[in-house]
């Protein structure tokens, strides 16, 4: 059985930067979501352009996923 490894360092510095930015966006979204659940923030703080706060945080996580996925794509 082969093990999958998380690779966050690539030959190109730009690719590495964008993968790491994506991971940071995902982590930030998770931390903000957790702090809203715990009660440190309210979801209404993240209301943006008529969307609910939870949708904004979900969009941040999706942006992180897409950024990392595109940057880590093989040629």
C-alpha positions in Angstrom: 0.0 0.0 0.0 1.4 3.4 -0.9 1.1 6.3 1.5 0.0 9.7 0.4 2.3 12.6 1.5 1.3 16.2 1.9 3.8 18.1 -0.2 3.8 21.9 0.4 7.2 22.6 -1.3 7.5 22.5 -5.0 10.2 23.4 -7.6 8.6 26.7 -8.2 8.5 29.3 -5.4 5.2 30.7 -6.7 3.5 27.2 -6.6 4.7 26.7 -3.1 3.5 30.1 -2.1 0.0 29.6 -3.5 -0.3 26.1 -1.9 0.7 27.6 1.5 -1.7 30.5 1.1 -4.5 28.1 0.3 -3.7 26.1 3.5 -3.6 29.3 5.6 -7.0 30.3 4.2 -8.5 26.9 5.1 -7.0 27.1 8.6 -8.2 30.7 9.1 -11.7 29.8 8.1 -11.7 26.8 10.5 -10.4 29.0 13.4 -13.0 31.7 12.7 -15.8 29.2 12.4 -14.8 27.5 15.7 -14.5 30.9 17.4 -18.1 31.7 16.3 -19.3 28.3 17.6 -17.6 28.9 20.9 -19.0 32.4 21.2 -16.0 34.6 20.7 -17.5 36.1 17.6 -21.0 36.2 16.0 -21.6 35.0 12.5 -23.1 38.4 11.8 -19.7 40.0 12.0 -18.8 38.2 8.8 -21.9 39.3 6.8 -20.8 40.5 3.4 -22.7 41.7 0.4 -26.0 40.3 1.7 -24.6 36.8 2.4 -24.7 35.3 5.9 -21.5 35.0 7.9 -21.4 31.3 7.7 -21.5 31.5 3.9 -18.7 34.0 3.9 -16.5 31.7 6.1 -17.4 28.7 3.8 -16.4 30.8 0.8 -13.1 31.5 2.4 -12.5 27.8 2.9 -13.5 27.0 -0.7 -11.1 29.7 -2.0 -8.3 28.1 0.0 -9.1 24.6 -1.4 -9.3 25.9 -5.0 -6.1 27.9 -4.6 -4.2 24.9 -3.2 -5.7 22.5 -5.7 -4.8 24.6 -8.8 -1.3 25.4 -7.5 -0.5 21.7 -6.7 -1.8 20.5 -10.1 0.8 18.6 -12.1 1.7 19.8 -15.6 
